């Protein structure tokens, strides 16, 4: 579906469920084996969050925990972690991974399936994490407001909300949606060698980037496409949303080594504290 078609259908989608956004939220997380393979070399954020969680202290609430890429390293460091995710498939894989961990690590991890806009855990956390673009699955202002309200409910006094998002790239958003950006063939977790490519289609009205990840096995068997949808939050827009959601940004980084954010940064990391408000 083109951006213009999305625009024409926007009103009806807002009145009901947006199947395209639903697919773009869920499909990428239906294959834990491939997810693990695809991000095996992504370790800088794991080190960042594990180190920061140790500094801030537990217990830790992690939204978008998936199959434990960040959860397990934190638990191995002695932190109690509640792992929340909407994907039952990814959480099942996390539970399977936990069975191979020592008993003390297993005891530190609580797994909860739930929508980060709605789930209520009835406890407070010193550290609340929303890593690896999880925040970009909040497509509407009301989604952001609901999520931040849940964070307020779960954040212990003096605690921090920490998140990272990709910074919108004008070049990427302007890409021709008909063009396929290919990478070299690789062996997929299924065992098949596949040709892989991505198409990018930006909807400027909803500020959503739709990515079509295309897999074509070299043996001629049927290929498949996995959709991914990410809301694009510009830095000042995100600052305003956090402010009006009751949070102040206490530190900003442009990379997981805690270096300053610059015009060349592709990632924005934010440490946030709840704003104390006066009762009316």
Protein Blocks (a to p, Z undefined) as FASTA:
>chain_A
ZZklmmmmmmmmmmmccfklmmmmmmmmmmmklmmmmmmmmmklmmmmmmmmmmnopadd
dehklnolmmmmmmmnopacddddfblklmmmmmmmmmmpcfklmmmpccddddfklpcg
hiacfbdcdeehllmmmmbfklmmmmmmmmmmmpcghiacddddddddfklmmpcfkbcc
dddddddfkopacdddddddddfklopacdddddddfklpacdddddddddddfklmmmm
mmmnopacfbdcfbfnopacdfkbcbdcddddddddddZZ
